[in-house]
Amino acid sequence: MKKDLVRIIDCDVEFLRRVLELGAEMKSRRRDPSLGKPLEGLAVATIYEKPSTRTKVSFEVGIRELGAQVVELSRQGSQLSRGETIADTAHTLERYVDAIVFRALSHESVTEMARHARVPVVNALTDLYHPCQVLSDLMTIEEACGTIEVPIAFIGNGSNVAHSLLGAAAKLGLDLTIATPPTAVPLEWIVDEAIHAGKQSGADIKLTNDPVAGVKGARVVYTDVWFDMGKDDPDTISRRLADYRGFQVNAELLSDAAPDAVVMHCLPAQRGREATDDVLDGPQSIIFDQAENRLHVQKAILCLLLDRDTV
């Protein structure tokens, strides 16, 4: 039976933990020739409906390091732009490639691709979820803190990253607090699903509209952009900025977290808005470790989905 990575909350705990283990192993032995090319002879299609820096480069470099060839498509550069259905695209691509990586505008597009394709499909970002980012974040937290079982605070906007963090907390029994303005809370059904699933794992999931309460004692302080870059118009942003007053991750807010707290941001950042430069570039920041670890975790994901766990 073929495997996909569409949502973290749908994954087996064993798969999630093995992703973190294998990602760390691949990072430590990146230049070790004894690792070989576990995906040699295979091909992976990548589809980008949104602009990308970290996702595109990390997947392409990772696929090549694993020995596979990568074929990149954009919506405008494929027949999707002319109205071909995702189902027909899936059935065509499955005849050429061994896996599909899809960065989509709509989550439904990725779920439909996974539903129809007979090869593994990886969600490289949608409007609802960002599973590859959050798995990379967990590896980064483990590097920095020695364990993922530390209080994590996500501050700002109830975004696709927040939704995937909720899924990760629910499956792995994590301590997660999400602090957002009342106008930017995570989707209720995603929160409810995570809280329900978290009862089995022992997860401690909390939501608040108080940023100070949100970071209190946190070992990890994580933020994301408040507005989708290039999507919201200036007038809308101007009206909504007042909602985020007090949610900027700055030295004052960070002082309420644990003394050894680390700062995370999935990037790209709108510097001076959701976080200040002195925090993003300061000694507690691990934002570029996060960016680097996208490469290693995504290599692990592809190997596991393609049954090439040979390390």
N, C-alpha and C positions, 0 to 999 in steps of 0.2 A: 504493500500500500504506500503510495507516494505521500511525502510530508511537505508541509508548507510552514512559513512563518508569516502569519497575517496579524495575529494579536497575541501578546504575551500571555494573557489570561487563558487562552485556549491551549497553551503548551503544557507538556508534562514537566513536572518539577525536575525529573532526572535530565531531561533535555536542557533546561535552563541552566542547571548547575554544570553540566558538561560543557556548555558553551563558554562559561566563565573559565573553567579549568583549561580547556583547549585553547581559548584565546590567549590566556596568560602563557601557556606553553609555547604557542606560536610566536608570541612577542619575544620571549627570552631566547628563542632559537631561530629568530628570523633569518639570519645569514648562515645557518647551519646546513651544509649541503646534504647531511644525512637525512634531513626531513623529506628530501625528494620533491616530487611534483604530484601530490595526491589526486589532482584533477587533470592530469595530463591526458590529452586526447578528447577532452570534453569541451563544450561550448556553452557560454552563458549570454543570454540576451538581456540588455539593460534598456529600460524605457523611462524617459524623463519627460513628464508633463510640466514640471516646475524647474526653475533655475537651480543649480546645485554647484557647490564647491566641494565640501567635505564628502558628501555621499558619492558623487561622481568619481572623484579622484581615488578615494579609499576603495571603492568597489573595483574600479578598473585596475588599479595597481594590485590589489589583492587577488583578483581573478588571474591575472598574469603570473603573479608569484606562485600560485597554486598549479600553474602549468596549463590552464585552460585558455581558450581564445574568447575574447569578448566582442560582442556585436552590439553597438549602441544605436538606439532608435529614439527619436523624439516624436511627439504627437504630430507636429507639422511635417516631419520627415518620414512619416509612415502613412499607410492607408487609413489609419484612425482619423486623420484630418479630413478624409473624404467620406466619412460615415460608415466605414467598415465596423462591424460589431466587434466587441471585445471577445465574444465567443469565437468568431471566425479567426480573429488574430491569434487567440490562444491555440486553436486547433492547427493553425499554420505553423506557428513557432515551435510547437511541440514536435514537429517533424524535423526541425533543423537543430534545435538546441537541447541541452540537458537541464537547464534551469532558467527561470525568468526573474529578474529583479525589476520591480515596478515602483517608481516614484510618481504618485498620482495625485490629481486634484481631489478626487472623490474616493472615499473609502470603498464605496460600492464597486468602483472599477477594479480594485485589487481583489475583492472577494469574488467578483465575477470571473476574473482571470484565473484565480485559484480553483474555482468551481469547475471550469471547463478544461484547463490545461492538464495534461497527463504527466507533466514534469513539475518539480517543486517551484513554488512561487514565493518570493520574498518581498514583503512590504517594506519598501525603502523610504516611506513617508506617505501619509495621507492627511486629509483634514482632521481625522479623528485620532490617529495613532502614529507613533514613531518608535516601533519596537527595536530596531537596530541601534538607535541612539541610546535608549534606556538600558539595553543589555551592555553596551559599551560603558555607560555610566556606572553600572554596577561593578564591572571589572575595575574601573578607575577608583571607586570607593573602596573596594577590597585592597587595592594597591596602597591607597593613602591611609586607610584606617586599620588594615589588617583583617577586616571582616565587613560584610554587608549588614551585619546586625547592629547598626548604630542608628540613633534618631536622625531622620532625614526630613528637612523642611523645604518645601517647594513654595516659592514666594512670587506672586504677581498675577499671571493670567492662567486660567484653567484650560490650557492648550492641549494639543495632541501629545506633548511630552508629559504633561500632568496625567492624562488619561492612561498612558503606557506605564507611568510610575505606579498608578493605582493598581493596574493589572499585575505588575511585578511584586508589589507589596502583598497583594492578595494571595499569590501563588507561593511566595517564599517566606511569608510570615514576617514582614518587615514593619518597622515603626516609621510611619509616614504621616506628616502633617502638611496639608495644603492650605495656604493662606492667600486668599484672593479678595478683591473688592466684590461687593454683592452683585455687581453687573458683569463679573467675569468668572463666575464659578464653573467648575467642570460640569459636564452634562449629568443630570440627575440619574439617568438610567445606568450610566457607566459607574458612577459612585455607588449606587445601590448594588450593582452586580459585584463590584470589588468587595464591598463590606460583607455581602453574603458569602462569597468565596473565601474571604479572609477568616471567617469563623472556624473553618477547618484547619487553617495553617497557623492560627494564633496571631494573625496580623493585627497591628494597632493602627487603625486608619482614622485620622481626625481632620475635620475641616473647620476653618475659622475665617472670619473677615478682619481679624486683628493681626497685623504683621508682626508686632512685638511678641504677642503670645505665640505666633507661629514659629518664630526662630528660637524661643526660649529653650536653652539647653541643647539645641541642635548641634550635632557633630558635622552635618553636611547642610549647607545653605545653598540652594539651587534656584536659579532664576532663568527666565526666558524672555524673549521679546514680548512686549505688551500688545503690539499690533503686527499683523501680517505685513511684512515688508512689500511695498509696491501694490498692496491691495486696498487698504483704507485710504480714503481721500483726506487731505489736510484739514478740512473743516470737521470731519468726523473725529479725527485724532485730537484736534484742539478741544472739542467738547468732552471727550472721554478722558483726557489727561487728569482732570480733577478727580476722577474716580480712583486713580492710582496714588493719590497723595499719601505718603507714608510707606509705600511698598517698594521704594527704591532700596536696593541692597547697597548701603554705604557703610562707612565706619561706625556710625552711630547705631544703626540697626544690627550690624554684625557684633557689636559689643554685648548684645543680649544673648548671643549664641554661646556654645561652649568655647572656652579659651583656645582650644586647639581645633576649632571648626575649620573646615575647608570650604572654598567657594567654587561653585560649578555654574556653567552656562553652556548650553549646547551650541551656541554660535549659529549664525552671525549675530553679533550684539549691536544694539542701538546705544552706543556708549553715551553715558551721561543721562540716560533715561531710566532703564530698569536697573542699572548698576553704574557705579562711578569708576573712573579709570584707576583710581588708587586701590580699589578693591579688585578689579579684574586683573590688574597688573601687579598686585601685591603678593606678599609671601604666602598668603593663605589660598591663593588661586591655583586651581588645577585644571583650568579650562583647556589648555593645550594638550594636557595628558588625555583629557576626554577626546579631543579631536584625533589624536594619534591612535587611541584604542579602537576607534571605528574600524580601522584597517584590520586589526588582529581579530576582533570579535566577528566581523563579517566573514573573514576567511574561515573561522571556526563554524559559523552558521552554515555556510555553503558545504563544507566537508561533511557535517552531520546530516544535512538534508539529503545529500547525495551518497550517504553511506560510505564515506571515505575517511572515517575516523581512524587514521593509521598511526597517530603520534603515540 
